[in-house]
Amino acid sequence: MEHAAVDPTIFRLAIFVLAVFVGYYVVWSVTPALHTPLMAVTNAISSVIIVGALLAAAATAGEGEGARAWIGKGSGALAAALAAVNIFGGFLVTQRMLAMYRKKDRPSANKPAKEAGTDAVMADKRA
């Protein structure tokens, strides 16, 4: 009884599909308190992707001006652009999450909020 070999493309596609499912369940099961450290790690991973994308774009530079060289340069540039968007978006989300945990300034406990703002205005008019 002979076993047929699995096509490498199908094998890699199956691994990719499994990684998508595992990634989905891992990301959605993260508690909000761990979201900011997770974003920091994904930003670090994206920075490694940018280095790889730049290397991929530069590695095809010695192949001349054929279509294959332009495909390599284009895919490297596209990967660098998408990773950059991911990094900047991650920083924006991280800043927003950190802003949620900052203490907000509250008016003085002795004065109502309306009076606290009018004292500063009255002091300016007296001076």
C-alpha positions in Angstrom: 0.0 0.0 0.0 1.6 3.3 -1.1 0.8 6.7 0.3 0.6 9.6 -2.0 2.6 12.7 -1.0 0.7 15.8 -0.1 1.3 18.8 -2.4 3.4 21.4 -0.4 1.0 24.2 -1.4 -1.9 22.4 0.1 0.1 21.6 3.2 1.1 25.2 3.6 -2.4 26.4 3.0 -3.7 24.0 5.7 -1.1 25.5 8.2 -2.2 29.0 7.3 -5.9 28.2 7.8 -5.1 26.6 11.2 -3.0 29.7 12.2 -5.9 32.0 11.3 -8.3 30.1 13.6 -5.8 29.9 16.4 -4.9 33.6 16.1 -8.6 34.6 16.1 -9.4 32.7 19.3 -6.2 33.8 21.0 -6.7 37.5 20.2 -10.4 37.6 21.2 -9.8 35.8 24.5 -7.3 38.4 25.7 -8.6 40.5 28.6 -8.6 44.2 28.1 -5.9 44.7 30.7 -3.5 42.7 28.6 -4.4 44.5 25.3 -1.7 47.2 25.6 1.2 44.8 26.2 -0.1 42.6 23.3 -0.1 45.6 21.0 3.5 46.4 22.0 4.5 42.9 21.0 2.7 43.1 17.7 4.4 46.4 17.0 7.8 44.7 17.6 6.8 41.9 15.2 5.8 44.4 12.6 9.1 46.2 12.8 10.8 42.8 12.0 8.5 42.5 9.0 9.5 45.9 7.8 13.2 44.8 7.9 12.4 41.7 6.0 10.3 43.6 3.4 13.2 46.0 2.9 15.6 43.1 2.5 13.2 41.5 0.0 13.0 44.6 -2.0 16.8 45.1 -2.0 17.6 41.5 -2.8 15.9 41.7 -6.2 17.8 44.8 -7.1 20.8 42.8 -8.6 18.5 40.8 -11.0 18.3 43.6 -13.6 15.2 45.3 -14.8 13.1 42.3 -15.7 9.5 41.7 -14.6 10.7 39.4 -11.9 12.8 42.1 -10.3 9.8 44.6 -10.4 7.5 42.0 -8.8 10.1 41.5 -6.0 10.6 45.3 -5.5 6.8 45.9 -5.6 5.9 43.2 -3.1 8.7 44.3 -0.8 7.5 47.9 -0.9 3.9 46.8 -0.4 4.9 44.7 2.6 6.8 47.6 4.1 3.9 50.0 3.6 1.3 47.6 5.2 3.6 46.9 8.1 4.1 50.6 8.6 0.4 51.2 8.7 0.1 48.4 11.2 2.8 49.9 13.4 1.4 53.4 13.4 -2.2 52.1 14.0 -0.9 50.0 16.9 0.7 53.0 18.5 -2.5 55.0 18.1 -4.5 52.2 19.7 -2.0 51.8 22.5 -2.1 55.5 23.3 -5.9 55.4 23.4 -5.9 52.4 25.7 -3.3 54.1 28.0 -5.4 57.3 28.1 -8.4 55.2 29.4 -6.3 54.4 32.6 -5.1 58.0 33.3 -6.7 59.8 36.2 -8.8 62.7 35.1 -8.5 66.1 36.8 -11.5 66.7 39.1 -12.7 70.0 40.4 -12.1 70.8 44.0 -14.3 68.8 46.4 -15.3 71.9 48.4 -16.7 73.8 45.4 -19.3 72.7 42.9 -18.0 72.4 39.3 -19.7 75.6 38.2 -18.1 77.8 40.8 -14.6 76.3 40.4 -14.4 77.6 36.8 -15.8 81.0 37.7 -13.2 81.7 40.4 -10.4 81.8 37.9 -12.3 84.2 35.6 -13.1 86.5 38.5 -9.5 86.5 39.6 -8.4 87.6 36.1 -11.0 90.5 36.2 -9.7 91.7 39.5 -6.1 91.9 38.4 
